[in-house]
Amino acid sequence: MTFEVAYRQTYEWQVKTFGPHHKALGLIDHIQKELVEIEQQPNDLEEWIDLMFLSWGGASDCVKAHFPKASPKEIVSVVLSAFKSKLKKNKNRKWPDWRTAERGKAIEHIKEEV
C-alpha cells in the first residue's frame, strides 16, 4: 500500500467516523493524550501510529478549511505536496551535530539571525 492510498483510506474513514467538520481543538486534546501514552511507552509502535492518524486528520481538516470543496483526492494531493515542501525546507536548514545534542532533548534547527 502506498502512502497516498493509506492516507486516502484514513481520510475517508475519519470523515465517516468523526464527521467532515473542522475539529482542531478535539484533535489537539487527543494528541496531548497520545503524547502522554507515548511518553509512558515510547517503544509502542501503535501509539506512534495513533499520533500519525491524528496528524493526518488535522492536516486534512486544514486543507478543507482553505479549500472547502476539495475532493479526497485533492486533499491527499495538497497534503503530500506540503509534506514534500516541508521535507525540502528541513533539509535546507542548518542543524547541530546530533552527537553533541543533549540526550532526551529536542534537536532543533539553527535559527538564522534576521
MOPAC internal coordinates of N, CA, C and O (Angstrom, degrees):
PM7 1SCF
backbone

  N    0.0000 0     0.00 0     0.00 0    0    0    0
  C    1.4529 1     0.00 0     0.00 0    1    0    0
  C    1.5282 1   108.11 1     0.00 0    2    1    0
  O    1.2310 1   120.65 1   -47.66 1    3    2    1
  N    1.3065 1   116.36 1   132.34 1    3    2    1
  C    1.4549 1   120.08 1   178.79 1    5    3    2
  C    1.5235 1   110.00 1   -80.68 1    6    5    3
  O    1.2310 1   121.37 1   -16.13 1    7    6    5
  N    1.3115 1   114.98 1   163.87 1    7    6    5
  C    1.4655 1   120.85 1   176.39 1    9    7    6
  C    1.5278 1   109.57 1   -58.33 1   10    9    7
  O    1.2310 1   120.67 1   137.38 1   11   10    9
  N    1.3263 1   116.33 1   -42.62 1   11   10    9
  C    1.4578 1   120.43 1  -178.44 1   13   11   10
  C    1.5296 1   111.52 1   -61.83 1   14   13   11
  O    1.2310 1   120.36 1   136.12 1   15   14   13
  N    1.3246 1   116.91 1   -43.88 1   15   14   13
  C    1.4661 1   120.67 1   179.06 1   17   15   14
  C    1.5282 1   109.97 1   -65.15 1   18   17   15
  O    1.2310 1   120.30 1   135.42 1   19   18   17
  N    1.3186 1   117.03 1   -44.58 1   19   18   17
  C    1.4663 1   120.87 1   179.30 1   21   19   18
  C    1.5244 1   110.65 1   -61.33 1   22   21   19
  O    1.2310 1   120.63 1   137.57 1   23   22   21
  N    1.3177 1   116.40 1   -42.43 1   23   22   21
  C    1.4624 1   120.56 1  -179.85 1   25   23   22
  C    1.5232 1   109.80 1   -63.97 1   26   25   23
  O    1.2310 1   120.21 1   133.33 1   27   26   25
  N    1.3396 1   117.19 1   -46.67 1   27   26   25
  C    1.4636 1   120.70 1  -178.32 1   29   27   26
  C    1.5298 1   111.04 1   -61.49 1   30   29   27
  O    1.2310 1   120.50 1   136.19 1   31   30   29
  N    1.3397 1   116.65 1   -43.81 1   31   30   29
  C    1.4662 1   120.06 1   179.24 1   33   31   30
  C    1.5239 1   110.98 1   -63.69 1   34   33   31
  O    1.2310 1   120.58 1   139.96 1   35   34   33
  N    1.3177 1   116.49 1   -40.04 1   35   34   33
  C    1.4615 1   120.84 1   178.62 1   37   35   34
  C    1.5226 1   110.10 1   -64.73 1   38   37   35
  O    1.2310 1   120.50 1   133.76 1   39   38   37
  N    1.3263 1   116.65 1   -46.24 1   39   38   37
  C    1.4633 1   121.27 1   179.90 1   41   39   38
  C    1.5333 1   110.45 1   -58.36 1   42   41   39
  O    1.2310 1   120.37 1   130.95 1   43   42   41
  N    1.3136 1   116.89 1   -49.05 1   43   42   41
  C    1.4618 1   120.73 1  -177.72 1   45   43   42
  C    1.5328 1   111.21 1   -62.94 1   46   45   43
  O    1.2310 1   120.29 1   140.15 1   47   46   45
  N    1.3288 1   117.06 1   -39.85 1   47   46   45
  C    1.4714 1   120.74 1   177.66 1   49   47   46
  C    1.5232 1   110.52 1   -65.29 1   50   49   47
  O    1.2310 1   120.63 1   137.22 1   51   50   49
  N    1.3526 1   116.41 1   -42.78 1   51   50   49
  C    1.4628 1   119.74 1  -178.61 1   53   51   50
  C    1.5261 1   111.96 1   -63.59 1   54   53   51
  O    1.2310 1   119.95 1   138.53 1   55   54   53
  N    1.3280 1   117.70 1   -41.47 1   55   54   53
  C    1.4623 1   120.56 1   178.79 1   57   55   54
  C    1.5277 1   109.95 1   -63.90 1   58   57   55
  O    1.2310 1   120.72 1   135.98 1   59   58   57
  N    1.3364 1   116.22 1   -44.02 1   59   58   57
  C    1.4678 1   120.82 1  -179.77 1   61   59   58
  C    1.5336 1   111.04 1   -64.29 1   62   61   59
  O    1.2310 1   120.51 1   140.76 1   63   62   61
  N    1.3277 1   116.63 1   -39.24 1   63   62   61
  C    1.4600 1   121.53 1  -174.69 1   65   63   62
  C    1.5216 1   113.60 1   -84.55 1   66   65   63
  O    1.2310 1   120.30 1   139.07 1   67   66   65
  N    1.3393 1   117.02 1   -40.93 1   67   66   65
  C    1.4676 1   120.69 1  -172.69 1   69   67   66
  C    1.5212 1   113.80 1  -112.72 1   70   69   67
  O    1.2310 1   119.90 1   174.46 1   71   70   69
  N    1.3213 1   117.80 1    -5.54 1   71   70   69
  C    1.4563 1   121.54 1   178.26 1   73   71   70
  C    1.5151 1   112.36 1    94.77 1   74   73   71
  O    1.2310 1   121.12 1   -16.59 1   75   74   73
  N    1.3458 1   115.46 1   163.41 1   75   74   73
  C    1.4647 1   120.69 1  -174.96 1   77   75   74
  C    1.5300 1   114.90 1   -88.21 1   78   77   75
  O    1.2310 1   120.09 1   176.67 1   79   78   77
  N    1.3170 1   117.44 1    -3.33 1   79   78   77
  C    1.4609 1   120.53 1  -174.73 1   81   79   78
  C    1.5347 1   112.08 1   -75.94 1   82   81   79
  O    1.2310 1   121.66 1   -22.20 1   83   82   81
  N    1.3242 1   114.43 1   157.80 1   83   82   81
  C    1.4713 1   120.65 1   177.55 1   85   83   82
  C    1.5192 1   108.43 1   -71.17 1   86   85   83
  O    1.2310 1   120.05 1   -54.49 1   87   86   85
  N    1.2931 1   117.51 1   125.51 1   87   86   85
  C    1.4651 1   121.82 1  -172.72 1   89   87   86
  C    1.5245 1   112.43 1  -133.09 1   90   89   87
  O    1.2310 1   120.50 1  -136.06 1   91   90   89
  N    1.3201 1   116.65 1    43.94 1   91   90   89
  C    1.4625 1   121.31 1  -175.50 1   93   91   90
  C    1.5300 1   112.75 1   -56.14 1   94   93   91
  O    1.2310 1   119.87 1   134.13 1   95   94   93
  N    1.3099 1   117.86 1   -45.87 1   95   94   93
  C    1.4693 1   119.43 1  -176.69 1   97   95   94
  C    1.5219 1   111.72 1   -62.91 1   98   97   95
  O    1.2310 1   120.13 1   138.74 1   99   98   97
  N    1.3236 1   117.35 1   -41.26 1   99   98   97
  C    1.4609 1   120.54 1   176.66 1  101   99   98
  C    1.5180 1   111.74 1   -64.49 1  102  101   99
  O    1.2310 1   120.47 1   140.29 1  103  102  101
  N    1.3364 1   116.72 1   -39.71 1  103  102  101
  C    1.4651 1   120.20 1   177.61 1  105  103  102
  C    1.5242 1   111.00 1   -65.33 1  106  105  103
  O    1.2310 1   120.54 1   136.98 1  107  106  105
  N    1.2991 1   116.58 1   -43.02 1  107  106  105
  C    1.4718 1   120.18 1   179.45 1  109  107  106
  C    1.5262 1   109.86 1   -61.65 1  110  109  107
  O    1.2310 1   120.41 1   135.96 1  111  110  109
  N    1.3139 1   116.82 1   -44.04 1  111  110  109
  C    1.4576 1   120.66 1   177.81 1  113  111  110
  C    1.5342 1   110.59 1   -58.98 1  114  113  111
  O    1.2310 1   120.84 1   135.31 1  115  114  113
  N    1.3188 1   115.99 1   -44.69 1  115  114  113
  C    1.4622 1   120.11 1  -179.06 1  117  115  114
  C    1.5333 1   110.92 1   -67.62 1  118  117  115
  O    1.2310 1   120.38 1   139.22 1  119  118  117
  N    1.3370 1   116.88 1   -40.78 1  119  118  117
  C    1.4738 1   120.86 1   178.29 1  121  119  118
  C    1.5286 1   110.00 1   -59.62 1  122  121  119
  O    1.2310 1   120.27 1   137.35 1  123  122  121
  N    1.3316 1   117.09 1   -42.65 1  123  122  121
  C    1.4661 1   119.92 1   179.46 1  125  123  122
  C    1.5323 1   110.95 1   -60.46 1  126  125  123
  O    1.2310 1   120.48 1   140.71 1  127  126  125
  N    1.3332 1   116.69 1   -39.29 1  127  126  125
  C    1.4614 1   120.46 1   178.05 1  129  127  126
  C    1.5295 1   110.97 1   -67.79 1  130  129  127
  O    1.2310 1   120.45 1   139.61 1  131  130  129
  N    1.3243 1   116.74 1   -40.39 1  131  130  129
  C    1.4678 1   120.42 1   178.65 1  133  131  130
  C    1.5315 1   110.58 1   -65.12 1  134  133  131
  O    1.2310 1   120.16 1   142.90 1  135  134  133
  N    1.3210 1   117.30 1   -37.10 1  135  134  133
  C    1.4654 1   120.01 1   179.21 1  137  135  134
  C    1.5254 1   111.37 1   -62.95 1  138  137  135
  O    1.2310 1   120.49 1   143.12 1  139  138  137
  N    1.3211 1   116.67 1   -36.88 1  139  138  137
  C    1.4662 1   120.16 1   176.10 1  141  139  138
  C    1.5314 1   109.14 1   -63.54 1  142  141  139
  O    1.2310 1   120.50 1   136.70 1  143  142  141
  N    1.3332 1   116.64 1   -43.30 1  143  142  141
  C    1.4639 1   120.08 1   179.30 1  145  143  142
  C    1.5266 1   111.13 1   -64.00 1  146  145  143
  O    1.2310 1   120.20 1   140.32 1  147  146  145
  N    1.3350 1   117.23 1   -39.68 1  147  146  145
  C    1.4632 1   120.83 1   177.91 1  149  147  146
  C    1.5233 1   110.30 1   -65.69 1  150  149  147
  O    1.2310 1   120.77 1   139.60 1  151  150  149
  N    1.3277 1   116.14 1   -40.40 1  151  150  149
  C    1.4652 1   120.43 1   178.33 1  153  151  150
  C    1.5285 1   110.35 1   -60.07 1  154  153  151
  O    1.2310 1   120.32 1   141.83 1  155  154  153
  N    1.3351 1   116.99 1   -38.17 1  155  154  153
  C    1.4601 1   121.46 1  -179.85 1  157  155  154
  C    1.5324 1   112.00 1   -75.43 1  158  157  155
  O    1.2310 1   120.73 1   148.84 1  159  158  157
  N    1.3384 1   116.22 1   -31.16 1  159  158  157
  C    1.4638 1   120.83 1  -177.66 1  161  159  158
  C    1.5307 1   109.52 1  -137.35 1  162  161  159
  O    1.2310 1   119.89 1  -108.74 1  163  162  161
  N    1.3249 1   117.82 1    71.26 1  163  162  161
  C    1.4669 1   120.51 1  -173.33 1  165  163  162
  C    1.5315 1   115.01 1   -64.51 1  166  165  163
  O    1.2310 1   119.79 1   164.32 1  167  166  165
  N    1.3016 1   118.01 1   -15.68 1  167  166  165
  C    1.4652 1   120.36 1   179.72 1  169  167  166
  C    1.5263 1   112.97 1  -101.67 1  170  169  167
  O    1.2310 1   120.44 1  -166.77 1  171  170  169
  N    1.3201 1   116.77 1    13.23 1  171  170  169
  C    1.4656 1   121.44 1   178.35 1  173  171  170
  C    1.5287 1   108.21 1   -90.16 1  174  173  171
  O    1.2310 1   120.59 1   -78.74 1  175  174  173
  N    1.3227 1   116.48 1   101.26 1  175  174  173
  C    1.4559 1   121.82 1  -176.27 1  177  175  174
  C    1.5167 1   112.10 1   -58.22 1  178  177  175
  O    1.2310 1   120.17 1   143.61 1  179  178  177
  N    1.3245 1   117.28 1   -36.39 1  179  178  177
  C    1.4578 1   120.51 1  -178.47 1  181  179  178
  C    1.5331 1   111.64 1   -61.03 1  182  181  179
  O    1.2310 1   119.72 1   144.50 1  183  182  181
  N    1.3228 1   118.13 1   -35.50 1  183  182  181
  C    1.4683 1   120.53 1   178.02 1  185  183  182
  C    1.5299 1   110.71 1   -67.09 1  186  185  183
  O    1.2310 1   120.11 1   141.47 1  187  186  185
  N    1.3178 1   117.39 1   -38.53 1  187  186  185
  C    1.4696 1   121.00 1   176.44 1  189  187  186
  C    1.5239 1   110.47 1   -65.10 1  190  189  187
  O    1.2310 1   120.36 1   142.22 1  191  190  189
  N    1.3354 1   116.92 1   -37.78 1  191  190  189
  C    1.4625 1   120.83 1   178.36 1  193  191  190
  C    1.5296 1   109.75 1   -66.50 1  194  193  191
  O    1.2310 1   120.14 1   140.98 1  195  194  193
  N    1.3405 1   117.34 1   -39.02 1  195  194  193
  C    1.4694 1   120.03 1   175.36 1  197  195  194
  C    1.5254 1   110.27 1   -56.27 1  198  197  195
  O    1.2310 1   120.78 1   137.46 1  199  198  197
  N    1.3254 1   116.10 1   -42.54 1  199  198  197
  C    1.4578 1   120.83 1   179.18 1  201  199  198
  C    1.5353 1   110.74 1   -63.14 1  202  201  199
  O    1.2310 1   120.58 1   141.43 1  203  202  201
  N    1.3335 1   116.49 1   -38.57 1  203  202  201
  C    1.4657 1   119.96 1   176.97 1  205  203  202
  C    1.5270 1   111.06 1   -62.97 1  206  205  203
  O    1.2310 1   120.15 1   135.00 1  207  206  205
  N    1.3266 1   117.32 1   -45.00 1  207  206  205
  C    1.4625 1   120.10 1   178.63 1  209  207  206
  C    1.5308 1   110.67 1   -56.63 1  210  209  207
  O    1.2310 1   121.06 1   134.01 1  211  210  209
  N    1.3193 1   115.59 1   -45.99 1  211  210  209
  C    1.4604 1   119.91 1  -178.93 1  213  211  210
  C    1.5273 1   111.11 1   -64.47 1  214  213  211
  O    1.2310 1   120.31 1   138.95 1  215  214  213
  N    1.3227 1   117.01 1   -41.05 1  215  214  213
  C    1.4667 1   120.86 1   178.07 1  217  215  214
  C    1.5206 1   111.27 1   -64.13 1  218  217  215
  O    1.2310 1   120.66 1   137.30 1  219  218  217
  N    1.3239 1   116.34 1   -42.70 1  219  218  217
  C    1.4631 1   120.18 1   178.15 1  221  219  218
  C    1.5265 1   110.05 1   -61.70 1  222  221  219
  O    1.2310 1   120.36 1   138.59 1  223  222  221
  N    1.3267 1   116.92 1   -41.41 1  223  222  221
  C    1.4588 1   120.17 1   178.16 1  225  223  222
  C    1.5159 1   111.59 1   -61.82 1  226  225  223
  O    1.2310 1   120.53 1   136.85 1  227  226  225
  N    1.3223 1   116.59 1   -43.15 1  227  226  225
  C    1.4594 1   120.76 1   178.49 1  229  227  226
  C    1.5198 1   112.00 1   -64.91 1  230  229  227
  O    1.2310 1   120.47 1   138.55 1  231  230  229
  N    1.3278 1   116.71 1   -41.45 1  231  230  229
  C    1.4625 1   120.30 1   178.57 1  233  231  230
  C    1.5287 1   110.59 1   -63.93 1  234  233  231
  O    1.2310 1   120.56 1   137.85 1  235  234  233
  N    1.3267 1   116.53 1   -42.15 1  235  234  233
  C    1.4692 1   120.86 1   178.37 1  237  235  234
  C    1.5224 1   110.81 1   -63.05 1  238  237  235
  O    1.2310 1   120.71 1   135.32 1  239  238  237
  N    1.3174 1   116.26 1   -44.68 1  239  238  237
  C    1.4701 1   120.26 1   178.83 1  241  239  238
  C    1.5247 1   111.01 1   -61.97 1  242  241  239
  O    1.2310 1   120.64 1   142.67 1  243  242  241
  N    1.3134 1   116.39 1   -37.33 1  243  242  241
  C    1.4619 1   120.78 1   179.12 1  245  243  242
  C    1.5303 1   110.05 1   -62.64 1  246  245  243
  O    1.2310 1   120.46 1   135.25 1  247  246  245
  N    1.3224 1   116.73 1   -44.75 1  247  246  245
  C    1.4647 1   120.38 1   177.80 1  249  247  246
  C    1.5233 1   110.09 1   -61.93 1  250  249  247
  O    1.2310 1   120.49 1   134.51 1  251  250  249
  N    1.3386 1   116.66 1   -45.49 1  251  250  249
  C    1.4644 1   120.64 1  -179.70 1  253  251  250
  C    1.5342 1   111.57 1   -62.25 1  254  253  251
  O    1.2310 1   120.06 1   147.64 1  255  254  253
  N    1.3141 1   117.49 1   -32.36 1  255  254  253
  C    1.4681 1   120.10 1   178.82 1  257  255  254
  C    1.5298 1   110.39 1   -66.03 1  258  257  255
  O    1.2310 1   120.56 1   145.97 1  259  258  257
  N    1.3219 1   116.53 1   -34.03 1  259  258  257
  C    1.4644 1   120.90 1  -179.76 1  261  259  258
  C    1.5285 1   112.43 1   -88.27 1  262  261  259
  O    1.2310 1   120.60 1   148.96 1  263  262  261
  N    1.3291 1   116.45 1   -31.04 1  263  262  261
  C    1.4659 1   122.07 1  -177.66 1  265  263  262
  C    1.5312 1   108.72 1  -132.61 1  266  265  263
  O    1.2310 1   120.31 1  -102.58 1  267  266  265
  N    1.3485 1   117.02 1    77.42 1  267  266  265
  C    1.4708 1   120.81 1  -172.74 1  269  267  266
  C    1.5331 1   114.67 1   -57.69 1  270  269  267
  O    1.2310 1   119.74 1   153.18 1  271  270  269
  N    1.3134 1   118.10 1   -26.82 1  271  270  269
  C    1.4617 1   120.57 1  -176.91 1  273  271  270
  C    1.5309 1   112.40 1   -96.39 1  274  273  271
  O    1.2310 1   120.19 1  -170.52 1  275  274  273
  N    1.3218 1   117.24 1     9.48 1  275  274  273
  C    1.4685 1   120.61 1  -178.72 1  277  275  274
  C    1.5314 1   110.34 1   -64.36 1  278  277  275
  O    1.2310 1   121.23 1   -42.66 1  279  278  277
  N    1.3103 1   115.26 1   137.34 1  279  278  277
  C    1.4694 1   121.04 1   176.28 1  281  279  278
  C    1.5242 1   108.75 1   -79.28 1  282  281  279
  O    1.2310 1   120.06 1   -15.71 1  283  282  281
  N    1.3289 1   117.49 1   164.29 1  283  282  281
  C    1.4637 1   119.24 1   175.56 1  285  283  282
  C    1.5382 1   112.31 1   -53.91 1  286  285  283
  O    1.2310 1   120.20 1   138.77 1  287  286  285
  N    1.3163 1   117.22 1   -41.23 1  287  286  285
  C    1.4666 1   120.43 1   179.10 1  289  287  286
  C    1.5275 1   111.21 1   -63.03 1  290  289  287
  O    1.2310 1   120.34 1   139.12 1  291  290  289
  N    1.3409 1   116.95 1   -40.88 1  291  290  289
  C    1.4617 1   121.05 1   178.66 1  293  291  290
  C    1.5263 1   111.00 1   -67.23 1  294  293  291
  O    1.2310 1   120.45 1   140.50 1  295  294  293
  N    1.3162 1   116.75 1   -39.50 1  295  294  293
  C    1.4703 1   120.60 1   178.00 1  297  295  294
  C    1.5187 1   109.95 1   -60.57 1  298  297  295
  O    1.2310 1   120.64 1   132.88 1  299  298  297
  N    1.3285 1   116.38 1   -47.12 1  299  298  297
  C    1.4658 1   120.79 1   178.55 1  301  299  298
  C    1.5207 1   110.12 1   -59.07 1  302  301  299
  O    1.2310 1   120.24 1   136.34 1  303  302  301
  N    1.3171 1   117.15 1   -43.66 1  303  302  301
  C    1.4635 1   121.36 1  -179.36 1  305  303  302
  C    1.5311 1   111.40 1   -61.32 1  306  305  303
  O    1.2310 1   120.35 1   135.07 1  307  306  305
  N    1.3314 1   116.93 1   -44.93 1  307  306  305
  C    1.4690 1   120.99 1  -179.97 1  309  307  306
  C    1.5275 1   110.54 1   -64.98 1  310  309  307
  O    1.2310 1   120.32 1   135.84 1  311  310  309
  N    1.3298 1   117.00 1   -44.16 1  311  310  309
  C    1.4679 1   120.32 1  -179.43 1  313  311  310
  C    1.5290 1   110.48 1   -64.05 1  314  313  311
  O    1.2310 1   120.06 1   135.32 1  315  314  313
  N    1.3263 1   117.49 1   -44.68 1  315  314  313
  C    1.4660 1   119.91 1   179.58 1  317  315  314
  C    1.5229 1   111.18 1   -63.62 1  318  317  315
  O    1.2310 1   120.43 1   141.77 1  319  318  317
  N    1.3144 1   116.79 1   -38.23 1  319  318  317
  C    1.4571 1   120.85 1   177.44 1  321  319  318
  C    1.5327 1   110.59 1   -63.72 1  322  321  319
  O    1.2310 1   120.67 1   136.53 1  323  322  321
  N    1.3314 1   116.33 1   -43.47 1  323  322  321
  C    1.4721 1   120.71 1   178.24 1  325  323  322
  C    1.5262 1   110.67 1   -64.99 1  326  325  323
  O    1.2310 1   120.66 1   141.96 1  327  326  325
  N    1.3380 1   116.34 1   -38.04 1  327  326  325
  C    1.4689 1   121.41 1   178.57 1  329  327  326
  C    1.5293 1   109.99 1   -61.24 1  330  329  327
  O    1.2310 1   120.88 1   131.84 1  331  330  329
  N    1.3318 1   115.92 1   -48.16 1  331  330  329
  C    1.4724 1   120.69 1   179.91 1  333  331  330
  C    1.5282 1   110.78 1   -63.77 1  334  333  331
  O    1.2310 1   120.67 1   139.40 1  335  334  333
  N    1.3282 1   116.33 1   -40.60 1  335  334  333
  C    1.4614 1   120.79 1   179.65 1  337  335  334
  C    1.5275 1   111.18 1   -63.30 1  338  337  335
  O    1.2310 1   120.39 1   137.47 1  339  338  337
  N    1.3233 1   116.87 1   -42.53 1  339  338  337
  C    1.4678 1   121.07 1   179.91 1  341  339  338
  C    1.5231 1   111.04 1   -67.57 1  342  341  339
  O    1.2310 1   120.65 1   141.62 1  343  342  341
  N    1.3310 1   116.37 1   -38.38 1  343  342  341
  C    1.4663 1   119.41 1   176.84 1  345  343  342
  C    1.5248 1   110.24 1   -61.89 1  346  345  343
  O    1.2310 1   120.41 1   135.38 1  347  346  345
  N    1.3225 1   116.82 1   -44.62 1  347  346  345
  C    1.4708 1   121.03 1   178.78 1  349  347  346
  C    1.5260 1   110.41 1   -60.76 1  350  349  347
  O    1.2310 1   120.83 1   136.09 1  351  350  349
  N    1.3409 1   116.02 1   -43.91 1  351  350  349
  C    1.4662 1   121.47 1   178.82 1  353  351  350
  C    1.5249 1   110.33 1   -59.81 1  354  353  351
  O    1.2310 1   120.26 1   133.20 1  355  354  353
  N    1.3447 1   117.10 1   -46.80 1  355  354  353
  C    1.4662 1   120.30 1  -179.87 1  357  355  354
  C    1.5207 1   111.85 1   -64.09 1  358  357  355
  O    1.2310 1   120.55 1   141.66 1  359  358  357
  N    1.3308 1   116.54 1   -38.34 1  359  358  357
  C    1.4676 1   119.51 1   178.81 1  361  359  358
  C    1.5213 1   111.87 1   -65.09 1  362  361  359
  O    1.2310 1   120.24 1   151.60 1  363  362  361
  N    1.3187 1   117.15 1   -28.40 1  363  362  361
  C    1.4577 1   120.88 1  -178.98 1  365  363  362
  C    1.5259 1   113.35 1   -86.60 1  366  365  363
  O    1.2310 1   120.28 1   172.82 1  367  366  365
  N    1.3021 1   117.08 1    -7.18 1  367  366  365
  C    1.4673 1   120.68 1   178.46 1  369  367  366
  C    1.5253 1   110.33 1   -81.41 1  370  369  367
  O    1.2310 1   121.37 1   -19.64 1  371  370  369
  N    1.3007 1   114.99 1   160.36 1  371  370  369
  C    1.4659 1   120.89 1   174.52 1  373  371  370
  C    1.5265 1   107.80 1   -91.41 1  374  373  371
  O    1.2310 1   121.15 1   -44.24 1  375  374  373
  N    1.3361 1   115.40 1   135.76 1  375  374  373
  C    1.4624 1   121.59 1  -177.68 1  377  375  374
  C    1.5210 1   108.85 1  -126.51 1  378  377  375
  O    1.2310 1   119.85 1   -35.10 1  379  378  377
  N    1.3314 1   117.88 1   144.90 1  379  378  377
  C    1.4671 1   120.13 1   176.25 1  381  379  378
  C    1.5333 1   109.72 1   -69.62 1  382  381  379
  O    1.2310 1   120.89 1   -19.75 1  383  382  381
  N    1.2974 1   115.91 1   160.25 1  383  382  381
  C    1.4609 1   121.38 1   177.24 1  385  383  382
  C    1.5316 1   108.51 1   -66.38 1  386  385  383
  O    1.2310 1   120.30 1   -59.74 1  387  386  385
  N    1.3080 1   117.02 1   120.26 1  387  386  385
  C    1.4724 1   121.46 1  -176.73 1  389  387  386
  C    1.5159 1   111.96 1   -60.40 1  390  389  387
  O    1.2310 1   120.46 1   154.40 1  391  390  389
  N    1.3315 1   116.72 1   -25.60 1  391  390  389
  C    1.4721 1   119.83 1  -178.82 1  393  391  390
  C    1.5219 1   112.09 1   -69.36 1  394  393  391
  O    1.2310 1   120.35 1   160.09 1  395  394  393
  N    1.3381 1   116.93 1   -19.91 1  395  394  393
  C    1.4691 1   120.29 1  -179.50 1  397  395  394
  C    1.5309 1   112.22 1  -101.49 1  398  397  395
  O    1.2310 1   120.64 1   179.34 1  399  398  397
  N    1.3212 1   116.39 1    -0.66 1  399  398  397
  C    1.4635 1   120.14 1  -178.01 1  401  399  398
  C    1.5281 1   110.77 1   -75.46 1  402  401  399
  O    1.2310 1   121.40 1   -30.66 1  403  402  401
  N    1.3183 1   114.92 1   149.34 1  403  402  401
  C    1.4620 1   120.40 1   177.05 1  405  403  402
  C    1.5241 1   109.12 1   -71.53 1  406  405  403
  O    1.2310 1   120.81 1   -52.93 1  407  406  405
  N    1.3188 1   116.05 1   127.07 1  407  406  405
  C    1.4674 1   120.57 1  -179.27 1  409  407  406
  C    1.5213 1   110.44 1   -61.68 1  410  409  407
  O    1.2310 1   120.89 1   -41.54 1  411  410  409
  N    1.3010 1   115.90 1   138.46 1  411  410  409
  C    1.4505 1   121.13 1   178.31 1  413  411  410
  C    1.5199 1   113.99 1    83.51 1  414  413  411
  O    1.2310 1   120.37 1  -177.51 1  415  414  413
  N    1.3217 1   116.91 1     2.49 1  415  414  413
  C    1.4635 1   121.42 1   178.59 1  417  415  414
  C    1.5286 1   109.18 1  -116.02 1  418  417  415
  O    1.2310 1   121.01 1   -27.75 1  419  418  417
  N    1.3143 1   115.66 1   152.25 1  419  418  417
  C    1.4651 1   120.76 1   179.49 1  421  419  418
  C    1.5209 1   110.79 1   -63.86 1  422  421  419
  O    1.2310 1   121.28 1   -37.02 1  423  422  421
  N    1.3191 1   115.16 1   142.98 1  423  422  421
  C    1.4709 1   121.16 1   171.14 1  425  423  422
  C    1.5151 1   105.45 1  -100.69 1  426  425  423
  O    1.2310 1   121.21 1   -69.66 1  427  426  425
  N    1.3159 1   115.29 1   110.34 1  427  426  425
  C    1.4575 1   120.27 1  -176.92 1  429  427  426
  C    1.5221 1   110.17 1  -107.31 1  430  429  427
  O    1.2310 1   121.50 1   -27.22 1  431  430  429
  N    1.3367 1   114.73 1   152.78 1  431  430  429
  C    1.4585 1   118.83 1  -179.87 1  433  431  430
  C    1.5220 1   109.70 1   -65.08 1  434  433  431
  O    1.2310 1   121.21 1   -22.31 1  435  434  433
  N    1.3119 1   115.30 1   157.69 1  435  434  433
  C    1.4557 1   121.43 1  -179.85 1  437  435  434
  C    1.5294 1   107.12 1   -82.08 1  438  437  435
  O    1.2310 1   121.44 1   -62.09 1  439  438  437
  N    1.3080 1   114.85 1   117.91 1  439  438  437
  C    1.4735 1   118.97 1  -177.45 1  441  439  438
  C    1.5318 1   108.92 1   -77.44 1  442  441  439
  O    1.2310 1   121.71 1   -49.77 1  443  442  441
  N    1.3365 1   114.33 1   130.23 1  443  442  441
  C    1.4592 1   120.08 1   179.24 1  445  443  442
  C    1.5168 1   109.16 1   -79.72 1  446  445  443
  O    1.2310 1   121.23 1   -40.30 1  447  446  445
  N    1.3227 1   115.26 1   139.70 1  447  446  445
  C    1.4648 1   119.52 1   178.80 1  449  447  446
  C    1.5115 1   109.52 1   -72.95 1  450  449  447
  O    1.2310 1   121.01 1   -39.29 1  451  450  449
  N    1.3138 1   115.68 1   140.71 1  451  450  449
  C    1.4650 1   120.73 1  -178.17 1  453  451  450
  C    1.4994 1   111.23 1   -97.86 1  454  453  451
  O    1.2310 1   120.10 1   180.00 1  455  454  453

